[in-house]
Amino acid sequence: MAASAKSFLADAGYGEQELDANSALMELDKGLRSGKLGEQCEAVVRFPRLFQKYPFPILINSAFLKLADVFRVGNNFLRLCVLKVTQQSEKHLEKILNVDEFVKRVFSVIHSNDPVARAITLRMLGSMASIIPERKNAHHSIRQSLDSHDNVEVEAAIFAAANFSAQSKDFAAGICNKISEMIQGLATPVDLKLKLIPILQHMHHDASLASSSRQLLQQLVTSYPSTKMVIVTLHTFTLLAASSLVDIPKQIQLLLQYLKNDPRKAVKRLAIQDLKLLANKTPHTWSRENIQALCESALHTPYDSLKLGMLSVLSTLSGTIAIKQYFSSAPGTAATTARSFDLVKLAQECCYHNNRGIAAHGVRILTNISASCQEKDLLPLEQDAVFGLEALLVLCSQDDSPGAQATLKITLTCMVKLVKCRPHLSQSVVESLLTQLHSAQDAARILMCHCLAAIAMQLPVLADGMLGDLMDLYKLIGRSATDKKQELLVSLATVIFVSSQKALSSEVKTVIKQQLENASNGWTAYRIARQASRTGNHDMARELYQSLLTQVASEHFYFWLNSLKEFSHAEQCLTGLQEDNYSSALSCIAEALKSYHKGIASLTAASTPLNPLSFQCGFVKLRIDLLQAFSQLICTCNSLKTSPPPAIATTIAMTSGNDLQRCGRISNQACMKHSMEEFRNLATRYGDLYQSSFDADSATLRNVELQQQSCLLISHAIEALILDPESMSFQEYSSNGTAHVESEYERRMMSVFNHVLEEVESLNRKYAPVSYLASNTCLCNAVIALLKVPLSFQRYFFQKLQSTSIKLALSPSPRNPAEPIAVQNNQQLALKVEGVVQHGSKPGLFRKIQSVCLNVSSVLQSKSGQDYKIPIDNMTNEMEQRVEPHNDYFSTQFLLNFVILGTHNITVESSVIDSNGIVWKTGPKTTIFVKSLEDPYSQQVRLQQQQGQPPSQQQQQRTAYSRF
């Protein structure tokens, strides 16, 4: 279990000391200077790891200059190693500061007599094209080498020409005629022509260049009808059209023409592959005629492999805007009916095809049509889709081959999509899944359980009657400890947790625990406990965490499991809450808080420097504060009952004009007002937690949002019922109607929100002004209703699927962090901020960084010297800049004034902006100190004035000038 969990709770890293950047570079430099070829090669190939670890320009510049030296004086094998390192580290090339010196050292080898050395140099130049796109000497060398008699050098020149054409408009325009002559020249061998043609895909820098390249390709297609030539030319044609954008409709027509008329299967396959590329990139450019032509080809082809390809293009298009365009033609015309019928006829025909792939694409097309065209009456299509899906389910669930599993995944994805957009089909889909579960293979059962859980999260379709079937299946799982069985135990348990609308019965818990004792390892038990925490079954989760405490090998894991056990116990305490029983509610909340405090202590002990568990600690601390606020609110309401306002409180309130007087003594202490502000403060803190969770999945973020909304709801209820009932508006708090909910927890929370809002609104309308007794009862019941919904600990609490961090480097920077940087007060400090965006194994899984927002501020810490009257603008620095990272690197500069003498504290804070324009406060925050010193001349003038010596005429002029 410890090994499996290592990715989540990393060890503290008490191993050997890591080398700093300079030491690591010196170590590799020692290898480069070695007399042994093997040691030199080993040092060269270790450079990419160094770049990954220390991705800042100062080190990368030095390292690449050393590599360029090795390239200049080494043998061809070393040069090849340097070339591979350069190609692997392409995204770091723009951080080279001395580009001229680097290119000079590499370029010197182009004059070698060895054609292989020249070829490696050309490939090296081609790999560096992104940083030297307009170097004329490189352009000239590539042109010369294209005329070489050595094949290796010519191929290297073609590689370099392709890379430079992609980067440089001038080079592309200049080389286009040369490439054209070589392709059309009789002396050029055919295999060389096949390598030259793909260069034309980069001729998209302007319309005239793209047009001339397109004409050349058109000539080649007709002049050279051999299979290889047509395939290469057509593919280049497609890539050129996809880049230049203007010729995509023409290209689609050309590809469809070849698909229909060319008898060669290889050409047809290439046409299908390119059509798929264009369907993914620009589905909006597909007309009804294009889709119709593709349907006709698919209906008439006798080859299953070609039909499969065409259907994959159509299934891609069916999930985009193209399908709406296809069905949006003017109704009533015969042609329209035929067109619509062709696509549907094709999909219906393919649903029961003996080829699984074709059948999968058929049902996918029907599902997408049902989902996209909801305004049309498509009842027969829905039924066809369901029957086709059920047939595929039966077929693929009996087969554990990889092909069958891939088809099953497509089938189950379609089922979830169909149920989401057509809820009335959910019952039949779920029944067919449950029926098939008993006879399916283990691999298929796991996927089917995932599908059932996904459907049940969206719609409460798994009734208690179905729970028996699932429990029977759980008992039937064999005692073998294979990976598939373990995975199946987790998947089935998840479905059981999701399907049980109320708390799990003791019988269900007993069955699950028995199976875990018989056939599972600790990691499986932990995963099941984690799923129980996510679905709100905290009693089950607590027992499982308790059983795992003695099975871990690290104290960090022990503390982590102990904290989870305490949190589960705390949430379990809240399940016994009852409406109108407020003393019991207070004791339950107190018991829960006691466990939460124990849990947060364990959670803090579980954190390590590499894994600080900041989200988990923040979420739990907010939960503790929320429970305390709820407890305080119930106490405040109870005290109103024991010390009610006097009988004349309403009259006093009307006379004084202060409506709070109706609450009597309580209002004087402002307890209710304090409580309302506390809930608003909690909502703000939940908002901050949301903003700092850039890597969280959408379900976790929605959970945080629901907690925030519950705080706002209670603060609104206090204001509406007690503090300011007349000016409250219910418009802004009204729910979004039947907005789509993603989980049972969200569904229950939204139900509570709506109920509380209705209660508050009805009290306000019926009994204005509301009596203190009714308002207290309403508030306490709202608190209890919110706490009765079992809290869901979502995925991000346990598992981080996306990891994004920013590393900042400031220059100038002091050698010792506590040491200030000295700056004269009449000068400005140019602060350079460089940063690197670091990703985990799945970058951009949930959201991507569009730009980085850098905020620089300075605060005067200690003042030295005399006080002068200085404009307020010169006392502080507050600046903000947005930069877009390129290859995960960004840099910018700030000019800062430090007119006041003394020590200033500069803080640089970064936040990120995603592709939707949302700002996320990810950090980090870096601080440096600056000491502002008086400039020597001003100091001299001041000393002279103090000694009573009037400054000379020239000095007076200089002083006036310097002040100006």
QUIKABEL-V320838 format. One record per run of one state. SS is the DSSP state (H for helix, E for strand, C for the rest). FROM is the first residue (numbers start at 1). TO is the last residue. If there is no record, write none. Layout:
BEGIN
SS:FROM:TO / SS:FROM:TO
END
This chain:
BEGIN
C:1:1 / H:2:5 / C:6:20 / H:21:32 / C:33:36 / H:37:45 / C:46:46 / H:47:53 / C:54:56 / H:57:73 / C:74:75 / H:76:88 / C:89:89 / H:90:95 / C:96:98 / H:99:111 / C:112:114 / H:115:127 / C:128:135 / H:136:146 / C:147:150 / H:151:167 / C:168:168 / H:169:184 / C:185:189 / H:190:202 / C:203:206 / H:207:223 / C:224:226 / H:227:244 / C:245:247 / H:248:261 / C:262:264 / H:265:281 / C:282:282 / H:283:285 / C:286:287 / H:288:300 / C:301:303 / H:304:318 / C:319:320 / H:321:327 / C:328:333 / H:334:350 / C:351:355 / H:356:372 / C:373:378 / H:379:397 / C:398:401 / H:402:421 / C:422:422 / H:423:437 / C:438:441 / H:442:458 / C:459:463 / H:464:476 / C:477:482 / H:483:499 / C:500:505 / H:506:519 / C:520:521 / H:522:534 / C:535:537 / H:538:551 / C:552:554 / H:555:576 / C:577:581 / H:582:606 / C:607:613 / H:614:642 / C:643:648 / H:649:656 / C:657:658 / H:659:663 / C:664:664 / H:665:669 / C:670:670 / H:671:691 / C:692:697 / H:698:723 / C:724:743 / H:744:766 / C:767:771 / H:772:788 / C:789:794 / H:795:798 / C:799:803 / E:804:811 / C:812:820 / E:821:824 / C:825:827 / E:828:839 / C:840:848 / E:849:863 / C:864:871 / H:872:874 / C:875:876 / E:877:883 / C:884:885 / E:886:886 / C:887:888 / E:889:897 / C:898:901 / E:902:914 / C:915:918 / E:919:920 / C:921:924 / E:925:933 / C:934:935 / H:936:946 / C:947:952 / H:953:963 / C:964:964
END
